[in-house]
Amino acid sequence: MSSEKTLAAGSPEMQLFKQRASNFFSEHGRLHGLNFKPRSDDVFVVTSPKCGTTWMQQILHQLRSGGDMSFDEITDVVPFLESAYDTERDLEAEHNFQPRCYMTHAWYSDCPKGAKYIVIYREPCASFSSYFNYVKGWIFHPGEISLHEFVEEFLLVKGEPKSKMENASYFVHLMSWWEHRNDPNVLFLFYEDMKDDLESVVRKVASFIGIEDEERIKKTVEMSSFEFMKSNERKFTPVRVAKYRNKICGLPEGAVGRMVVTGSATKGREMMDEKTKEMIQAKWNEVVWKQTGFQDYQQLRNAFKKQNENE
């Protein structure tokens, strides 16, 4: 969720959406999370929104617990840094299973340093479509804001944060972590690889956090499948933040976003109109291509995979 207070104005519906979205974090709560001092064995899931965050929270929790599903909602056991204070989660508390795990949408500059980081990206059109569907029916009514308007006036107007109260754009976020993709305490992943070969990704994560138990790895693959998570959808729905922040945001008490929807890595892009895709590509060119020379997401992903294969 964004916390920006100064995004450009749009339609009355868009202005209302931005106002509501900006209230999902209090200033004190957001800064409390981003000023957290982690331990060296803490593990952070780091993403731009809708790039496999919830999925990786489940993978991590299953690997460390060996099959625990006793939580009401996934952020109860893998807290969201930026909203923990506002939703009465103690970041300093010991977790029932080790290592302690957290999630954040912070770009590199604002992310607390000194932990381990699992950083995940997803094709931007698919990510943006998923974000739109996540807030539609929660923060605004279906039909009030189009996907094109959402991308143009909410996502593409973001850039480099001017303070910790702002989220970085997808592209700035990507570039900030791309520079650290080979750091020993960073595991850099792609959502599409999680879709293509979940077991392979689970094994990488297990190795990264020091878990070698074969039984536990296989159990995690099973319990992190789309089918399993869909059948337990309520546990992967943001009920905690809705409970604590809906009223402050002017939203109905029971309104909430949906996390586990289609299980597709490409449907969001396929359903997006060409004009919107062109806007996203233009922003990619402006930020990512200019810094890396990669013409699109797939080229960047392929280059990273090739580098890893050669090491």
C-alpha beads as a LAMMPS data file, in Angstrom:
LAMMPS data file: protein, C-alpha beads

311 atoms
310 bonds

1 atom types
1 bond types

-500.0 500.0 xlo xhi
-500.0 500.0 ylo yhi
-500.0 500.0 zlo zhi

Masses

1 110.0

Atoms # bond

1 1 1 0.000 0.000 0.000
2 1 1 1.264 3.471 -0.789
3 1 1 1.652 6.206 1.814
4 1 1 2.217 9.168 -0.506
5 1 1 0.367 12.369 0.385
6 1 1 1.388 14.456 -2.614
7 1 1 0.641 12.442 -5.750
8 1 1 -0.810 14.326 -8.711
9 1 1 -4.558 14.888 -8.721
10 1 1 -6.861 12.956 -11.058
11 1 1 -10.581 12.215 -11.151
12 1 1 -12.537 12.617 -7.894
13 1 1 -12.515 8.820 -7.579
14 1 1 -8.744 8.694 -8.011
15 1 1 -8.232 11.499 -5.495
16 1 1 -10.397 9.660 -2.971
17 1 1 -8.491 6.427 -3.593
18 1 1 -5.143 8.151 -3.004
19 1 1 -6.424 9.764 0.166
20 1 1 -7.633 6.435 1.508
21 1 1 -4.431 4.624 0.493
22 1 1 -2.273 7.250 2.189
23 1 1 -3.930 6.487 5.521
24 1 1 -3.053 2.806 5.611
25 1 1 0.121 3.700 7.505
26 1 1 0.520 6.298 10.211
27 1 1 3.753 8.285 10.023
28 1 1 4.872 7.019 13.408
29 1 1 4.018 3.420 12.505
30 1 1 5.783 3.435 9.149
31 1 1 8.938 5.046 10.553
32 1 1 8.873 2.645 13.508
33 1 1 9.055 -0.262 11.056
34 1 1 11.706 1.201 8.771
35 1 1 13.902 2.100 11.768
36 1 1 13.803 -1.484 13.077
37 1 1 17.240 -2.925 13.932
38 1 1 17.343 -6.535 12.730
39 1 1 19.576 -9.382 13.837
40 1 1 21.986 -10.878 11.323
41 1 1 19.934 -14.088 11.052
42 1 1 16.583 -12.300 10.524
43 1 1 15.132 -12.814 7.045
44 1 1 13.276 -10.126 5.108
45 1 1 11.022 -10.724 2.108
46 1 1 11.560 -7.607 -0.021
47 1 1 9.308 -6.783 -2.971
48 1 1 7.589 -4.079 -4.878
49 1 1 3.856 -4.739 -4.283
50 1 1 2.308 -7.826 -5.878
51 1 1 5.527 -9.606 -6.809
52 1 1 5.059 -12.790 -4.785
53 1 1 5.304 -11.339 -1.275
54 1 1 2.603 -13.445 0.377
55 1 1 3.770 -16.538 -1.452
56 1 1 7.307 -16.151 -0.106
57 1 1 5.994 -15.445 3.400
58 1 1 4.287 -18.838 3.265
59 1 1 7.386 -20.567 1.886
60 1 1 9.573 -19.138 4.641
61 1 1 7.128 -19.933 7.404
62 1 1 6.638 -23.504 6.234
63 1 1 10.378 -24.096 5.896
64 1 1 11.095 -22.859 9.416
65 1 1 8.051 -24.489 11.047
66 1 1 7.727 -27.766 9.166
67 1 1 4.030 -27.325 8.436
68 1 1 2.476 -24.855 10.871
69 1 1 -0.869 -23.404 9.752
70 1 1 -2.165 -22.329 13.171
71 1 1 -1.916 -18.612 12.322
72 1 1 -5.028 -16.567 11.535
73 1 1 -3.298 -14.508 8.833
74 1 1 0.213 -14.769 7.400
75 1 1 1.385 -11.364 8.709
76 1 1 0.694 -12.655 12.233
77 1 1 3.777 -14.868 11.822
78 1 1 5.732 -12.948 9.142
79 1 1 5.020 -9.306 10.058
80 1 1 4.874 -6.427 7.578
81 1 1 7.483 -3.920 8.787
82 1 1 5.696 -0.785 7.660
83 1 1 2.351 -1.666 9.253
84 1 1 3.439 -3.685 12.305
85 1 1 3.112 -0.845 14.822
86 1 1 -0.297 0.227 13.481
87 1 1 -1.585 -3.351 13.678
88 1 1 -0.148 -4.119 17.125
89 1 1 2.670 -6.445 16.089
90 1 1 5.861 -6.267 18.171
91 1 1 8.809 -6.396 15.774
92 1 1 11.230 -7.124 18.614
93 1 1 9.320 -10.187 19.817
94 1 1 10.750 -13.662 19.439
95 1 1 8.989 -15.819 16.842
96 1 1 7.704 -19.294 17.650
97 1 1 9.921 -20.635 14.875
98 1 1 13.385 -19.557 13.763
99 1 1 14.669 -17.595 11.989
100 1 1 12.537 -14.508 12.569
101 1 1 10.969 -13.479 9.248
102 1 1 9.504 -10.170 8.072
103 1 1 8.261 -8.549 4.871
104 1 1 8.717 -5.052 3.498
105 1 1 8.169 -3.010 0.336
106 1 1 11.126 -0.742 1.120
107 1 1 13.636 0.138 -1.566
108 1 1 17.250 -0.502 -0.638
109 1 1 17.973 2.954 0.803
110 1 1 15.126 2.768 3.357
111 1 1 15.332 -0.923 4.211
112 1 1 16.811 -1.770 7.632
113 1 1 20.324 -3.142 7.133
114 1 1 22.110 -6.126 8.646
115 1 1 19.701 -9.023 7.954
116 1 1 19.253 -11.529 5.107
117 1 1 17.083 -10.432 2.162
118 1 1 14.981 -12.444 -0.271
119 1 1 14.233 -9.995 -3.078
120 1 1 11.582 -10.860 -5.679
121 1 1 10.430 -9.158 -8.882
122 1 1 7.665 -9.880 -11.359
123 1 1 6.975 -8.725 -14.896
124 1 1 5.723 -5.137 -14.349
125 1 1 2.490 -5.318 -16.368
126 1 1 1.450 -8.465 -14.484
127 1 1 2.467 -6.900 -11.174
128 1 1 0.497 -3.705 -11.849
129 1 1 -2.602 -5.632 -12.965
130 1 1 -2.461 -7.739 -9.830
131 1 1 -2.103 -4.621 -7.663
132 1 1 -5.145 -3.090 -9.366
133 1 1 -7.230 -6.205 -8.729
134 1 1 -6.005 -6.341 -5.133
135 1 1 -7.329 -2.871 -4.229
136 1 1 -10.414 -2.972 -6.487
137 1 1 -13.427 -3.705 -4.331
138 1 1 -11.476 -2.753 -1.205
139 1 1 -10.134 0.783 -1.607
140 1 1 -12.402 1.712 -4.508
141 1 1 -15.526 0.207 -6.063
142 1 1 -15.215 -1.773 -9.307
143 1 1 -15.782 0.544 -12.267
144 1 1 -14.755 3.744 -10.458
145 1 1 -11.133 3.617 -11.671
146 1 1 -9.825 1.911 -14.805
147 1 1 -6.619 -0.117 -14.922
148 1 1 -5.132 2.451 -17.311
149 1 1 -5.954 5.294 -14.906
150 1 1 -4.601 3.327 -11.945
151 1 1 -1.284 2.723 -13.706
152 1 1 -0.932 6.218 -15.169
153 1 1 -2.026 8.293 -12.174
154 1 1 -1.048 6.141 -9.217
155 1 1 1.877 3.877 -10.133
156 1 1 3.764 5.712 -12.872
157 1 1 3.802 9.064 -11.056
158 1 1 5.950 7.522 -8.338
159 1 1 9.702 7.847 -8.546
160 1 1 12.556 8.048 -6.089
161 1 1 11.186 8.629 -2.572
162 1 1 11.803 12.037 -1.058
163 1 1 11.327 10.634 2.449
164 1 1 10.672 7.347 4.245
165 1 1 6.965 8.137 4.046
166 1 1 6.975 7.450 0.294
167 1 1 7.270 4.153 -1.547
168 1 1 9.677 3.917 -4.463
169 1 1 8.244 3.210 -7.888
170 1 1 8.554 -0.361 -9.144
171 1 1 11.412 0.719 -11.407
172 1 1 13.395 2.653 -8.780
173 1 1 12.836 -0.195 -6.317
174 1 1 14.180 -2.688 -8.860
175 1 1 17.274 -0.654 -9.631
176 1 1 18.033 -0.062 -5.951
177 1 1 18.124 -3.807 -5.232
178 1 1 19.592 -4.841 -8.593
179 1 1 22.868 -3.253 -7.512
180 1 1 22.921 -5.686 -4.568
181 1 1 21.779 -8.829 -6.389
182 1 1 25.137 -10.538 -5.828
183 1 1 25.571 -9.547 -2.184
184 1 1 26.118 -12.648 0.002
185 1 1 23.139 -11.765 2.219
186 1 1 20.756 -11.267 -0.745
187 1 1 18.823 -13.970 -2.610
188 1 1 17.502 -12.407 -5.821
189 1 1 14.502 -14.215 -7.341
190 1 1 11.800 -13.871 -9.984
191 1 1 8.100 -14.602 -9.539
192 1 1 7.997 -16.434 -12.868
193 1 1 10.630 -18.907 -11.640
194 1 1 8.424 -19.621 -8.646
195 1 1 5.612 -20.428 -11.079
196 1 1 7.799 -22.493 -13.403
197 1 1 9.600 -24.585 -10.794
198 1 1 8.433 -24.042 -7.226
199 1 1 10.530 -26.841 -5.789
200 1 1 13.739 -25.391 -7.204
201 1 1 12.984 -22.004 -5.634
202 1 1 12.038 -23.579 -2.288
203 1 1 15.395 -25.387 -2.284
204 1 1 17.245 -22.130 -2.970
205 1 1 15.415 -20.445 -0.102
206 1 1 16.063 -23.390 2.222
207 1 1 19.776 -23.296 1.423
208 1 1 19.855 -19.518 1.901
209 1 1 18.395 -19.714 5.419
210 1 1 20.298 -22.857 6.406
211 1 1 17.596 -25.538 6.304
212 1 1 18.594 -28.951 4.894
213 1 1 15.725 -31.151 6.110
214 1 1 14.448 -32.947 2.999
215 1 1 11.105 -33.813 4.574
216 1 1 10.551 -30.180 5.491
217 1 1 11.449 -28.988 1.983
218 1 1 8.957 -31.365 0.372
219 1 1 6.267 -30.374 2.876
220 1 1 6.890 -26.703 2.061
221 1 1 6.497 -27.290 -1.680
222 1 1 3.163 -28.979 -1.021
223 1 1 1.908 -26.287 1.361
224 1 1 3.054 -23.404 -0.849
225 1 1 1.256 -24.609 -3.954
226 1 1 -1.437 -22.433 -5.504
227 1 1 -4.031 -25.109 -4.779
228 1 1 -3.152 -25.323 -1.086
229 1 1 -3.002 -21.568 -0.585
230 1 1 -6.252 -21.056 -2.504
231 1 1 -7.984 -23.609 -0.275
232 1 1 -6.760 -21.616 2.753
233 1 1 -7.323 -18.211 1.163
234 1 1 -8.521 -16.497 4.333
235 1 1 -5.097 -17.011 5.920
236 1 1 -3.497 -15.106 3.036
237 1 1 -5.952 -12.212 3.001
238 1 1 -4.948 -8.875 4.640
239 1 1 -7.555 -9.102 7.379
240 1 1 -5.218 -7.702 10.032
241 1 1 -4.491 -4.406 8.295
242 1 1 -8.161 -4.127 7.277
243 1 1 -9.244 -4.649 10.883
244 1 1 -6.984 -1.888 12.196
245 1 1 -6.994 0.609 9.321
246 1 1 -10.275 0.402 7.381
247 1 1 -12.126 2.790 9.677
248 1 1 -9.265 5.317 9.580
249 1 1 -9.261 5.101 5.787
250 1 1 -13.030 5.582 5.573
251 1 1 -13.694 2.029 4.387
252 1 1 -16.428 -0.436 5.382
253 1 1 -15.511 -2.676 8.300
254 1 1 -15.564 -5.937 6.318
255 1 1 -13.854 -4.706 3.135
256 1 1 -10.570 -6.449 2.331
257 1 1 -8.272 -7.182 -0.611
258 1 1 -7.715 -10.602 -2.148
259 1 1 -4.221 -12.108 -2.360
260 1 1 -4.614 -15.557 -3.952
261 1 1 -6.622 -15.003 -7.133
262 1 1 -5.680 -16.815 -10.380
263 1 1 -2.274 -18.396 -9.883
264 1 1 -1.260 -17.165 -13.355
265 1 1 2.031 -15.421 -14.098
266 1 1 0.852 -13.934 -17.409
267 1 1 -2.903 -13.267 -17.186
268 1 1 -2.468 -9.700 -15.899
269 1 1 -0.307 -8.710 -18.853
270 1 1 -2.563 -10.469 -21.346
271 1 1 -5.608 -8.526 -20.118
272 1 1 -3.880 -5.125 -20.215
273 1 1 -4.514 -2.797 -23.171
274 1 1 -1.627 -1.861 -25.456
275 1 1 -1.623 1.834 -24.511
276 1 1 -1.072 0.983 -20.858
277 1 1 1.692 -1.475 -21.758
278 1 1 3.376 1.225 -23.835
279 1 1 3.344 3.644 -20.884
280 1 1 4.951 1.025 -18.674
281 1 1 7.581 0.253 -21.307
282 1 1 8.366 3.961 -21.628
283 1 1 8.991 4.173 -17.889
284 1 1 11.148 1.035 -18.075
285 1 1 13.217 2.716 -20.794
286 1 1 13.538 5.879 -18.733
287 1 1 14.727 4.168 -15.552
288 1 1 15.904 0.575 -16.114
289 1 1 17.152 0.548 -19.709
290 1 1 19.071 3.764 -19.123
291 1 1 20.937 2.210 -16.183
292 1 1 21.343 -1.399 -17.354
293 1 1 20.889 -1.538 -21.134
294 1 1 18.207 -4.220 -20.747
295 1 1 15.348 -3.529 -23.152
296 1 1 12.665 -5.248 -21.079
297 1 1 12.016 -7.381 -18.030
298 1 1 12.589 -10.678 -19.821
299 1 1 16.006 -9.579 -21.039
300 1 1 16.988 -8.574 -17.501
301 1 1 15.724 -11.874 -16.111
302 1 1 17.550 -13.901 -18.764
303 1 1 20.805 -12.041 -18.125
304 1 1 20.599 -12.746 -14.404
305 1 1 19.881 -16.444 -14.987
306 1 1 22.765 -16.705 -17.449
307 1 1 25.128 -15.078 -14.979
308 1 1 24.117 -17.589 -12.287
309 1 1 24.547 -20.534 -14.650
310 1 1 28.087 -19.424 -15.447
311 1 1 29.148 -19.130 -11.814

Bonds

1 1 1 2
2 1 2 3
3 1 3 4
4 1 4 5
5 1 5 6
6 1 6 7
7 1 7 8
8 1 8 9
9 1 9 10
10 1 10 11
11 1 11 12
12 1 12 13
13 1 13 14
14 1 14 15
15 1 15 16
16 1 16 17
17 1 17 18
18 1 18 19
19 1 19 20
20 1 20 21
21 1 21 22
22 1 22 23
23 1 23 24
24 1 24 25
25 1 25 26
26 1 26 27
27 1 27 28
28 1 28 29
29 1 29 30
30 1 30 31
31 1 31 32
32 1 32 33
33 1 33 34
34 1 34 35
35 1 35 36
36 1 36 37
37 1 37 38
38 1 38 39
39 1 39 40
40 1 40 41
41 1 41 42
42 1 42 43
43 1 43 44
44 1 44 45
45 1 45 46
46 1 46 47
47 1 47 48
48 1 48 49
49 1 49 50
50 1 50 51
51 1 51 52
52 1 52 53
53 1 53 54
54 1 54 55
55 1 55 56
56 1 56 57
57 1 57 58
58 1 58 59
59 1 59 60
60 1 60 61
61 1 61 62
62 1 62 63
63 1 63 64
64 1 64 65
65 1 65 66
66 1 66 67
67 1 67 68
68 1 68 69
69 1 69 70
70 1 70 71
71 1 71 72
72 1 72 73
73 1 73 74
74 1 74 75
75 1 75 76
76 1 76 77
77 1 77 78
78 1 78 79
79 1 79 80
80 1 80 81
81 1 81 82
82 1 82 83
83 1 83 84
84 1 84 85
85 1 85 86
86 1 86 87
87 1 87 88
88 1 88 89
89 1 89 90
90 1 90 91
91 1 91 92
92 1 92 93
93 1 93 94
94 1 94 95
95 1 95 96
96 1 96 97
97 1 97 98
98 1 98 99
99 1 99 100
100 1 100 101
101 1 101 102
102 1 102 103
103 1 103 104
104 1 104 105
105 1 105 106
106 1 106 107
107 1 107 108
108 1 108 109
109 1 109 110
110 1 110 111
111 1 111 112
112 1 112 113
113 1 113 114
114 1 114 115
115 1 115 116
116 1 116 117
117 1 117 118
118 1 118 119
119 1 119 120
120 1 120 121
121 1 121 122
122 1 122 123
123 1 123 124
124 1 124 125
125 1 125 126
126 1 126 127
127 1 127 128
128 1 128 129
129 1 129 130
130 1 130 131
131 1 131 132
132 1 132 133
133 1 133 134
134 1 134 135
135 1 135 136
136 1 136 137
137 1 137 138
138 1 138 139
139 1 139 140
140 1 140 141
141 1 141 142
142 1 142 143
143 1 143 144
144 1 144 145
145 1 145 146
146 1 146 147
147 1 147 148
148 1 148 149
149 1 149 150
150 1 150 151
151 1 151 152
152 1 152 153
153 1 153 154
154 1 154 155
155 1 155 156
156 1 156 157
157 1 157 158
158 1 158 159
159 1 159 160
160 1 160 161
161 1 161 162
162 1 162 163
163 1 163 164
164 1 164 165
165 1 165 166
166 1 166 167
167 1 167 168
168 1 168 169
169 1 169 170
170 1 170 171
171 1 171 172
172 1 172 173
173 1 173 174
174 1 174 175
175 1 175 176
176 1 176 177
177 1 177 178
178 1 178 179
179 1 179 180
180 1 180 181
181 1 181 182
182 1 182 183
183 1 183 184
184 1 184 185
185 1 185 186
186 1 186 187
187 1 187 188
188 1 188 189
189 1 189 190
190 1 190 191
191 1 191 192
192 1 192 193
193 1 193 194
194 1 194 195
195 1 195 196
196 1 196 197
197 1 197 198
198 1 198 199
199 1 199 200
200 1 200 201
201 1 201 202
202 1 202 203
203 1 203 204
204 1 204 205
205 1 205 206
206 1 206 207
207 1 207 208
208 1 208 209
209 1 209 210
210 1 210 211
211 1 211 212
212 1 212 213
213 1 213 214
214 1 214 215
215 1 215 216
216 1 216 217
217 1 217 218
218 1 218 219
219 1 219 220
220 1 220 221
221 1 221 222
222 1 222 223
223 1 223 224
224 1 224 225
225 1 225 226
226 1 226 227
227 1 227 228
228 1 228 229
229 1 229 230
230 1 230 231
231 1 231 232
232 1 232 233
233 1 233 234
234 1 234 235
235 1 235 236
236 1 236 237
237 1 237 238
238 1 238 239
239 1 239 240
240 1 240 241
241 1 241 242
242 1 242 243
243 1 243 244
244 1 244 245
245 1 245 246
246 1 246 247
247 1 247 248
248 1 248 249
249 1 249 250
250 1 250 251
251 1 251 252
252 1 252 253
253 1 253 254
254 1 254 255
255 1 255 256
256 1 256 257
257 1 257 258
258 1 258 259
259 1 259 260
260 1 260 261
261 1 261 262
262 1 262 263
263 1 263 264
264 1 264 265
265 1 265 266
266 1 266 267
267 1 267 268
268 1 268 269
269 1 269 270
270 1 270 271
271 1 271 272
272 1 272 273
273 1 273 274
274 1 274 275
275 1 275 276
276 1 276 277
277 1 277 278
278 1 278 279
279 1 279 280
280 1 280 281
281 1 281 282
282 1 282 283
283 1 283 284
284 1 284 285
285 1 285 286
286 1 286 287
287 1 287 288
288 1 288 289
289 1 289 290
290 1 290 291
291 1 291 292
292 1 292 293
293 1 293 294
294 1 294 295
295 1 295 296
296 1 296 297
297 1 297 298
298 1 298 299
299 1 299 300
300 1 300 301
301 1 301 302
302 1 302 303
303 1 303 304
304 1 304 305
305 1 305 306
306 1 306 307
307 1 307 308
308 1 308 309
309 1 309 310
310 1 310 311
